[in-house]
Amino acid sequence: MKDFYNHDLNLVLYRNDGNAIPKSILFNSFARILKKDGLPQLSIHSLCHTHAVLLLESSAHMKYIHKRLGHGSMGITAEVYSRISKQRKTP
């Protein structure tokens, strides 16, 4: 899709024409999917947290997770996810 992608934002989801999907469409679509499947309402950002937790559970290094999530600093990632990392190590 490189030829069609029109942004330097490194987006995961975008329209067929390469432009960004408006946030309202993403949020509303995600809410409809959750409702249709009888799941509790969650923010679309919760997918990011789920991804990070799955990476931690697979023993990914915090630096890799930091880069993958695109946080501004390693400190942000460590602060948010170190608690989860510690819980993983506790029997």
Backbone as XML, in Angstrom:
<?xml version="1.0"?>
<chain id="A" units="angstrom">
  <residue number="1" name="MET">
    <atom name="N" x="0.816" y="-1.198" z="0.000"/>
    <atom name="CA" x="0.000" y="0.000" z="0.000"/>
    <atom name="C" x="0.863" y="1.267" z="0.000"/>
  </residue>
  <residue number="2" name="LYS">
    <atom name="N" x="2.164" y="1.095" z="-0.035"/>
    <atom name="CA" x="3.068" y="2.245" z="0.046"/>
    <atom name="C" x="2.725" y="3.339" z="-0.962"/>
  </residue>
  <residue number="3" name="ASP">
    <atom name="N" x="2.346" y="2.965" z="-2.154"/>
    <atom name="CA" x="2.039" y="3.953" z="-3.186"/>
    <atom name="C" x="0.769" y="4.745" z="-2.897"/>
  </residue>
  <residue number="4" name="PHE">
    <atom name="N" x="-0.113" y="4.187" z="-2.063"/>
    <atom name="CA" x="-1.392" y="4.827" z="-1.784"/>
    <atom name="C" x="-1.413" y="5.584" z="-0.472"/>
  </residue>
  <residue number="5" name="TYR">
    <atom name="N" x="-0.499" y="5.273" z="0.421"/>
    <atom name="CA" x="-0.504" y="5.870" z="1.759"/>
    <atom name="C" x="-0.024" y="7.308" z="1.682"/>
  </residue>
  <residue number="6" name="ASN">
    <atom name="N" x="-0.831" y="8.259" z="2.180"/>
    <atom name="CA" x="-0.550" y="9.682" z="1.992"/>
    <atom name="C" x="-0.031" y="10.412" z="3.222"/>
  </residue>
  <residue number="7" name="HIS">
    <atom name="N" x="0.372" y="9.722" z="4.262"/>
    <atom name="CA" x="0.739" y="10.396" z="5.503"/>
    <atom name="C" x="2.043" y="9.841" z="6.077"/>
  </residue>
  <residue number="8" name="ASP">
    <atom name="N" x="2.715" y="10.652" z="6.871"/>
    <atom name="CA" x="3.907" y="10.220" z="7.591"/>
    <atom name="C" x="3.551" y="9.798" z="9.017"/>
  </residue>
  <residue number="9" name="LEU">
    <atom name="N" x="2.285" y="9.525" z="9.272"/>
    <atom name="CA" x="1.827" y="9.204" z="10.622"/>
    <atom name="C" x="1.998" y="7.739" z="10.974"/>
  </residue>
  <residue number="10" name="ASN">
    <atom name="N" x="2.327" y="6.900" z="10.017"/>
    <atom name="CA" x="2.515" y="5.476" z="10.249"/>
    <atom name="C" x="1.250" y="4.845" z="10.834"/>
  </residue>
  <residue number="11" name="LEU">
    <atom name="N" x="0.107" y="5.168" z="10.257"/>
    <atom name="CA" x="-1.176" y="4.672" z="10.743"/>
    <atom name="C" x="-1.348" y="3.194" z="10.446"/>
  </residue>
  <residue number="12" name="VAL">
    <atom name="N" x="-2.062" y="2.514" z="11.316"/>
    <atom name="CA" x="-2.375" y="1.109" z="11.098"/>
    <atom name="C" x="-3.597" y="0.989" z="10.203"/>
  </residue>
  <residue number="13" name="LEU">
    <atom name="N" x="-4.578" y="1.852" z="10.441"/>
    <atom name="CA" x="-5.821" y="1.820" z="9.682"/>
    <atom name="C" x="-5.953" y="3.082" z="8.846"/>
  </residue>
  <residue number="14" name="TYR">
    <atom name="N" x="-6.315" y="2.902" z="7.594"/>
    <atom name="CA" x="-6.548" y="4.046" z="6.719"/>
    <atom name="C" x="-7.488" y="3.618" z="5.601"/>
  </residue>
  <residue number="15" name="ARG">
    <atom name="N" x="-8.058" y="4.592" z="4.914"/>
    <atom name="CA" x="-9.017" y="4.318" z="3.847"/>
    <atom name="C" x="-8.312" y="3.762" z="2.615"/>
  </residue>
  <residue number="16" name="ASN">
    <atom name="N" x="-9.096" y="3.189" z="1.723"/>
    <atom name="CA" x="-8.540" y="2.606" z="0.487"/>
    <atom name="C" x="-7.766" y="3.612" z="-0.343"/>
  </residue>
  <residue number="17" name="ASP">
    <atom name="N" x="-8.126" y="4.903" z="-0.220"/>
    <atom name="CA" x="-7.419" y="5.907" z="-1.006"/>
    <atom name="C" x="-6.144" y="6.398" z="-0.321"/>
  </residue>
  <residue number="18" name="GLY">
    <atom name="N" x="-5.806" y="5.805" z="0.830"/>
    <atom name="CA" x="-4.579" y="6.150" z="1.532"/>
    <atom name="C" x="-4.722" y="7.261" z="2.560"/>
  </residue>
  <residue number="19" name="ASN">
    <atom name="N" x="-5.882" y="7.869" z="2.654"/>
    <atom name="CA" x="-6.098" y="8.932" z="3.634"/>
    <atom name="C" x="-6.505" y="8.355" z="4.984"/>
  </residue>
  <residue number="20" name="ALA">
    <atom name="N" x="-6.315" y="9.160" z="6.003"/>
    <atom name="CA" x="-6.663" y="8.744" z="7.361"/>
    <atom name="C" x="-8.171" y="8.568" z="7.491"/>
  </residue>
  <residue number="21" name="ILE">
    <atom name="N" x="-8.567" y="7.588" z="8.294"/>
    <atom name="CA" x="-9.974" y="7.391" z="8.609"/>
    <atom name="C" x="-10.329" y="8.384" z="9.717"/>
  </residue>
  <residue number="22" name="PRO">
    <atom name="N" x="-11.409" y="9.133" z="9.568"/>
    <atom name="CA" x="-11.801" y="10.053" z="10.640"/>
    <atom name="C" x="-12.013" y="9.303" z="11.959"/>
  </residue>
  <residue number="23" name="LYS">
    <atom name="N" x="-11.553" y="9.914" z="13.056"/>
    <atom name="CA" x="-11.669" y="9.271" z="14.367"/>
    <atom name="C" x="-13.099" y="8.873" z="14.691"/>
  </residue>
  <residue number="24" name="SER">
    <atom name="N" x="-14.052" y="9.715" z="14.337"/>
    <atom name="CA" x="-15.447" y="9.413" z="14.671"/>
    <atom name="C" x="-15.901" y="8.105" z="14.022"/>
  </residue>
  <residue number="25" name="ILE">
    <atom name="N" x="-15.452" y="7.835" z="12.814"/>
    <atom name="CA" x="-15.818" y="6.586" z="12.145"/>
    <atom name="C" x="-15.185" y="5.393" z="12.863"/>
  </residue>
  <residue number="26" name="LEU">
    <atom name="N" x="-13.918" y="5.524" z="13.240"/>
    <atom name="CA" x="-13.261" y="4.435" z="13.982"/>
    <atom name="C" x="-13.964" y="4.175" z="15.307"/>
  </residue>
  <residue number="27" name="PHE">
    <atom name="N" x="-14.214" y="5.232" z="16.062"/>
    <atom name="CA" x="-14.837" y="5.089" z="17.387"/>
    <atom name="C" x="-16.226" y="4.482" z="17.265"/>
  </residue>
  <residue number="28" name="ASN">
    <atom name="N" x="-17.028" y="4.987" z="16.324"/>
    <atom name="CA" x="-18.388" y="4.482" z="16.165"/>
    <atom name="C" x="-18.409" y="3.045" z="15.669"/>
  </residue>
  <residue number="29" name="SER">
    <atom name="N" x="-17.531" y="2.714" z="14.754"/>
    <atom name="CA" x="-17.464" y="1.339" z="14.245"/>
    <atom name="C" x="-17.060" y="0.368" z="15.343"/>
  </residue>
  <residue number="30" name="PHE">
    <atom name="N" x="-16.073" y="0.759" z="16.127"/>
    <atom name="CA" x="-15.611" y="-0.100" z="17.223"/>
    <atom name="C" x="-16.740" y="-0.310" z="18.235"/>
  </residue>
  <residue number="31" name="ALA">
    <atom name="N" x="-17.459" y="0.763" z="18.573"/>
    <atom name="CA" x="-18.576" y="0.671" z="19.520"/>
    <atom name="C" x="-19.666" y="-0.264" z="18.985"/>
  </residue>
  <residue number="32" name="ARG">
    <atom name="N" x="-19.968" y="-0.177" z="17.688"/>
    <atom name="CA" x="-20.989" y="-1.051" z="17.089"/>
    <atom name="C" x="-20.566" y="-2.518" z="17.125"/>
  </residue>
  <residue number="33" name="ILE">
    <atom name="N" x="-19.289" y="-2.772" z="16.852"/>
    <atom name="CA" x="-18.792" y="-4.154" z="16.881"/>
    <atom name="C" x="-18.915" y="-4.731" z="18.284"/>
  </residue>
  <residue number="34" name="LEU">
    <atom name="N" x="-18.511" y="-3.963" z="19.285"/>
    <atom name="CA" x="-18.604" y="-4.438" z="20.664"/>
    <atom name="C" x="-20.053" y="-4.716" z="21.045"/>
  </residue>
  <residue number="35" name="LYS">
    <atom name="N" x="-20.937" y="-3.789" z="20.708"/>
    <atom name="CA" x="-22.351" y="-3.948" z="21.047"/>
    <atom name="C" x="-22.942" y="-5.170" z="20.352"/>
  </residue>
  <residue number="36" name="LYS">
    <atom name="N" x="-22.655" y="-5.324" z="19.065"/>
    <atom name="CA" x="-23.166" y="-6.454" z="18.280"/>
    <atom name="C" x="-22.737" y="-7.789" z="18.885"/>
  </residue>
  <residue number="37" name="ASP">
    <atom name="N" x="-21.508" y="-7.837" z="19.393"/>
    <atom name="CA" x="-20.980" y="-9.080" z="19.959"/>
    <atom name="C" x="-21.251" y="-9.217" z="21.456"/>
  </residue>
  <residue number="38" name="GLY">
    <atom name="N" x="-22.032" y="-8.274" z="22.023"/>
    <atom name="CA" x="-22.402" y="-8.363" z="23.437"/>
    <atom name="C" x="-21.243" y="-8.109" z="24.389"/>
  </residue>
  <residue number="39" name="LEU">
    <atom name="N" x="-20.254" y="-7.353" z="23.930"/>
    <atom name="CA" x="-19.085" y="-7.057" z="24.758"/>
    <atom name="C" x="-19.253" y="-5.699" z="25.431"/>
  </residue>
  <residue number="40" name="PRO">
    <atom name="N" x="-18.588" y="-5.483" z="26.560"/>
    <atom name="CA" x="-18.695" y="-4.183" z="27.227"/>
    <atom name="C" x="-18.069" y="-3.077" z="26.382"/>
  </residue>
  <residue number="41" name="GLN">
    <atom name="N" x="-18.583" y="-1.869" z="26.544"/>
    <atom name="CA" x="-18.037" y="-0.728" z="25.819"/>
    <atom name="C" x="-16.618" y="-0.436" z="26.305"/>
  </residue>
  <residue number="42" name="LEU">
    <atom name="N" x="-15.717" y="-0.316" z="25.385"/>
    <atom name="CA" x="-14.317" y="0.001" z="25.664"/>
    <atom name="C" x="-13.882" y="1.099" z="24.720"/>
  </residue>
  <residue number="43" name="SER">
    <atom name="N" x="-12.848" y="1.817" z="25.106"/>
    <atom name="CA" x="-12.293" y="2.800" z="24.176"/>
    <atom name="C" x="-11.442" y="2.054" z="23.156"/>
  </residue>
  <residue number="44" name="ILE">
    <atom name="N" x="-11.318" y="2.616" z="21.983"/>
    <atom name="CA" x="-10.495" y="1.986" z="20.957"/>
    <atom name="C" x="-9.030" y="1.934" z="21.415"/>
  </residue>
  <residue number="45" name="HIS">
    <atom name="N" x="-8.655" y="2.858" z="22.309"/>
    <atom name="CA" x="-7.294" y="2.879" z="22.843"/>
    <atom name="C" x="-7.008" y="1.633" z="23.689"/>
  </residue>
  <residue number="46" name="SER">
    <atom name="N" x="-8.055" y="0.983" z="24.179"/>
    <atom name="CA" x="-7.851" y="-0.236" z="24.962"/>
    <atom name="C" x="-7.174" y="-1.324" z="24.126"/>
  </residue>
  <residue number="47" name="LEU">
    <atom name="N" x="-7.324" y="-1.262" z="22.807"/>
    <atom name="CA" x="-6.633" y="-2.225" z="21.938"/>
    <atom name="C" x="-5.123" y="-2.071" z="22.041"/>
  </residue>
  <residue number="48" name="CYS">
    <atom name="N" x="-4.677" y="-0.839" z="22.213"/>
    <atom name="CA" x="-3.249" y="-0.568" z="22.378"/>
    <atom name="C" x="-2.739" y="-1.216" z="23.664"/>
  </residue>
  <residue number="49" name="HIS">
    <atom name="N" x="-3.512" y="-1.055" z="24.737"/>
    <atom name="CA" x="-3.125" y="-1.657" z="26.014"/>
    <atom name="C" x="-3.128" y="-3.182" z="25.921"/>
  </residue>
  <residue number="50" name="THR">
    <atom name="N" x="-4.129" y="-3.730" z="25.269"/>
    <atom name="CA" x="-4.185" y="-5.179" z="25.102"/>
    <atom name="C" x="-2.961" y="-5.673" z="24.337"/>
  </residue>
  <residue number="51" name="HIS">
    <atom name="N" x="-2.603" y="-4.968" z="23.290"/>
    <atom name="CA" x="-1.431" y="-5.332" z="22.493"/>
    <atom name="C" x="-0.174" y="-5.317" z="23.365"/>
  </residue>
  <residue number="52" name="ALA">
    <atom name="N" x="-0.015" y="-4.260" z="24.164"/>
    <atom name="CA" x="1.161" y="-4.148" z="25.031"/>
    <atom name="C" x="1.209" y="-5.282" z="26.046"/>
  </residue>
  <residue number="53" name="VAL">
    <atom name="N" x="0.081" y="-5.620" z="26.634"/>
    <atom name="CA" x="0.040" y="-6.701" z="27.627"/>
    <atom name="C" x="0.390" y="-8.036" z="26.967"/>
  </residue>
  <residue number="54" name="LEU">
    <atom name="N" x="-0.145" y="-8.271" z="25.781"/>
    <atom name="CA" x="0.191" y="-9.512" z="25.071"/>
    <atom name="C" x="1.682" y="-9.574" z="24.751"/>
  </residue>
  <residue number="55" name="LEU">
    <atom name="N" x="2.265" y="-8.444" z="24.404"/>
    <atom name="CA" x="3.710" y="-8.412" z="24.165"/>
    <atom name="C" x="4.479" y="-8.738" z="25.446"/>
  </residue>
  <residue number="56" name="LEU">
    <atom name="N" x="4.050" y="-8.143" z="26.562"/>
    <atom name="CA" x="4.705" y="-8.433" z="27.845"/>
    <atom name="C" x="4.584" y="-9.907" z="28.196"/>
  </residue>
  <residue number="57" name="GLU">
    <atom name="N" x="3.406" y="-10.464" z="27.998"/>
    <atom name="CA" x="3.185" y="-11.876" z="28.319"/>
    <atom name="C" x="4.011" y="-12.801" z="27.434"/>
  </residue>
  <residue number="58" name="SER">
    <atom name="N" x="4.400" y="-12.307" z="26.266"/>
    <atom name="CA" x="5.244" y="-13.121" z="25.389"/>
    <atom name="C" x="6.731" y="-12.832" z="25.620"/>
  </residue>
  <residue number="59" name="SER">
    <atom name="N" x="7.026" y="-12.113" z="26.717"/>
    <atom name="CA" x="8.395" y="-11.798" z="27.139"/>
    <atom name="C" x="9.105" y="-10.809" z="26.219"/>
  </residue>
  <residue number="60" name="ALA">
    <atom name="N" x="8.350" y="-9.972" z="25.548"/>
    <atom name="CA" x="8.978" y="-8.930" z="24.728"/>
    <atom name="C" x="9.676" y="-7.929" z="25.635"/>
  </residue>
  <residue number="61" name="HIS">
    <atom name="N" x="10.759" y="-7.381" z="25.176"/>
    <atom name="CA" x="11.528" y="-6.402" z="25.946"/>
    <atom name="C" x="10.780" y="-5.065" z="25.964"/>
  </residue>
  <residue number="62" name="MET">
    <atom name="N" x="10.878" y="-4.351" z="27.081"/>
    <atom name="CA" x="10.173" y="-3.083" z="27.243"/>
    <atom name="C" x="10.568" y="-2.076" z="26.154"/>
  </residue>
  <residue number="63" name="LYS">
    <atom name="N" x="11.828" y="-2.109" z="25.727"/>
    <atom name="CA" x="12.267" y="-1.190" z="24.680"/>
    <atom name="C" x="11.534" y="-1.467" z="23.366"/>
  </residue>
  <residue number="64" name="TYR">
    <atom name="N" x="11.340" y="-2.737" z="23.056"/>
    <atom name="CA" x="10.601" y="-3.107" z="21.850"/>
    <atom name="C" x="9.156" y="-2.615" z="21.949"/>
  </residue>
  <residue number="65" name="ILE">
    <atom name="N" x="8.542" y="-2.808" z="23.115"/>
    <atom name="CA" x="7.160" y="-2.378" z="23.322"/>
    <atom name="C" x="7.059" y="-0.863" z="23.176"/>
  </residue>
  <residue number="66" name="HIS">
    <atom name="N" x="8.021" y="-0.151" z="23.752"/>
    <atom name="CA" x="8.064" y="1.309" z="23.653"/>
    <atom name="C" x="8.067" y="1.751" z="22.189"/>
  </residue>
  <residue number="67" name="LYS">
    <atom name="N" x="8.922" y="1.151" z="21.386"/>
    <atom name="CA" x="9.002" y="1.522" z="19.973"/>
    <atom name="C" x="7.726" y="1.121" z="19.234"/>
  </residue>
  <residue number="68" name="ARG">
    <atom name="N" x="7.207" y="-0.029" z="19.559"/>
    <atom name="CA" x="5.998" y="-0.539" z="18.897"/>
    <atom name="C" x="4.793" y="0.365" z="19.159"/>
  </residue>
  <residue number="69" name="LEU">
    <atom name="N" x="4.679" y="0.860" z="20.401"/>
    <atom name="CA" x="3.543" y="1.712" z="20.759"/>
    <atom name="C" x="3.738" y="3.152" z="20.326"/>
  </residue>
  <residue number="70" name="GLY">
    <atom name="N" x="4.973" y="3.543" z="20.042"/>
    <atom name="CA" x="5.235" y="4.897" z="19.585"/>
    <atom name="C" x="5.191" y="5.942" z="20.677"/>
  </residue>
  <residue number="71" name="HIS">
    <atom name="N" x="5.429" y="5.533" z="21.921"/>
    <atom name="CA" x="5.458" y="6.499" z="23.017"/>
    <atom name="C" x="6.625" y="7.465" z="22.840"/>
  </residue>
  <residue number="72" name="GLY">
    <atom name="N" x="6.457" y="8.675" z="23.365"/>
    <atom name="CA" x="7.488" y="9.701" z="23.246"/>
    <atom name="C" x="8.774" y="9.356" z="23.969"/>
  </residue>
  <residue number="73" name="SER">
    <atom name="N" x="8.671" y="8.553" z="25.023"/>
    <atom name="CA" x="9.870" y="8.162" z="25.764"/>
    <atom name="C" x="9.691" y="6.767" z="26.349"/>
  </residue>
  <residue number="74" name="MET">
    <atom name="N" x="10.802" y="6.128" z="26.604"/>
    <atom name="CA" x="10.787" y="4.807" z="27.235"/>
    <atom name="C" x="10.180" y="4.899" z="28.629"/>
  </residue>
  <residue number="75" name="GLY">
    <atom name="N" x="10.383" y="6.059" z="29.298"/>
    <atom name="CA" x="9.851" y="6.257" z="30.644"/>
    <atom name="C" x="8.338" y="6.144" z="30.698"/>
  </residue>
  <residue number="76" name="ILE">
    <atom name="N" x="7.666" y="6.661" z="29.681"/>
    <atom name="CA" x="6.202" y="6.570" z="29.640"/>
    <atom name="C" x="5.770" y="5.109" z="29.579"/>
  </residue>
  <residue number="77" name="THR">
    <atom name="N" x="6.383" y="4.369" z="28.691"/>
    <atom name="CA" x="6.036" y="2.955" z="28.542"/>
    <atom name="C" x="6.319" y="2.198" z="29.836"/>
  </residue>
  <residue number="78" name="ALA">
    <atom name="N" x="7.479" y="2.424" z="30.409"/>
    <atom name="CA" x="7.855" y="1.723" z="31.643"/>
    <atom name="C" x="6.904" y="2.074" z="32.782"/>
  </residue>
  <residue number="79" name="GLU">
    <atom name="N" x="6.530" y="3.339" z="32.877"/>
    <atom name="CA" x="5.631" y="3.761" z="33.955"/>
    <atom name="C" x="4.261" y="3.088" z="33.830"/>
  </residue>
  <residue number="80" name="VAL">
    <atom name="N" x="3.746" y="3.038" z="32.627"/>
    <atom name="CA" x="2.414" y="2.477" z="32.415"/>
    <atom name="C" x="2.412" y="0.958" z="32.538"/>
  </residue>
  <residue number="81" name="TYR">
    <atom name="N" x="3.437" y="0.298" z="32.017"/>
    <atom name="CA" x="3.403" y="-1.154" z="31.910"/>
    <atom name="C" x="4.305" y="-1.896" z="32.888"/>
  </residue>
  <residue number="82" name="SER">
    <atom name="N" x="5.092" y="-1.198" z="33.703"/>
    <atom name="CA" x="5.963" y="-1.910" z="34.648"/>
    <atom name="C" x="5.141" y="-2.660" z="35.690"/>
  </residue>
  <residue number="83" name="ARG">
    <atom name="N" x="3.999" y="-2.116" z="36.076"/>
    <atom name="CA" x="3.135" y="-2.798" z="37.047"/>
    <atom name="C" x="2.688" y="-4.145" z="36.493"/>
  </residue>
  <residue number="84" name="ILE">
    <atom name="N" x="2.320" y="-4.165" z="35.227"/>
    <atom name="CA" x="1.890" y="-5.408" z="34.591"/>
    <atom name="C" x="3.056" y="-6.377" z="34.505"/>
  </residue>
  <residue number="85" name="SER">
    <atom name="N" x="4.239" y="-5.857" z="34.185"/>
    <atom name="CA" x="5.426" y="-6.694" z="34.098"/>
    <atom name="C" x="5.729" y="-7.330" z="35.458"/>
  </residue>
  <residue number="86" name="LYS">
    <atom name="N" x="5.592" y="-6.558" z="36.541"/>
    <atom name="CA" x="5.826" y="-7.099" z="37.887"/>
    <atom name="C" x="4.798" y="-8.157" z="38.242"/>
  </residue>
  <residue number="87" name="GLN">
    <atom name="N" x="3.545" y="-7.949" z="37.860"/>
    <atom name="CA" x="2.503" y="-8.932" z="38.146"/>
    <atom name="C" x="2.765" y="-10.244" z="37.430"/>
  </residue>
  <residue number="88" name="ARG">
    <atom name="N" x="3.353" y="-10.182" z="36.249"/>
    <atom name="CA" x="3.688" y="-11.382" z="35.502"/>
    <atom name="C" x="4.706" y="-12.227" z="36.257"/>
  </residue>
  <residue number="89" name="LYS">
    <atom name="N" x="5.632" y="-11.575" z="36.965"/>
    <atom name="CA" x="6.705" y="-12.283" z="37.648"/>
    <atom name="C" x="6.286" y="-12.827" z="38.999"/>
  </residue>
  <residue number="90" name="THR">
    <atom name="N" x="5.151" y="-12.349" z="39.525"/>
    <atom name="CA" x="4.667" y="-12.791" z="40.826"/>
    <atom name="C" x="3.833" y="-14.047" z="40.654"/>
  </residue>
  <residue number="91" name="PRO">
    <atom name="N" x="4.196" y="-15.133" z="41.379"/>
    <atom name="CA" x="3.423" y="-16.382" z="41.235"/>
    <atom name="C" x="2.035" y="-16.270" z="41.808"/>
  </residue>
</chain>
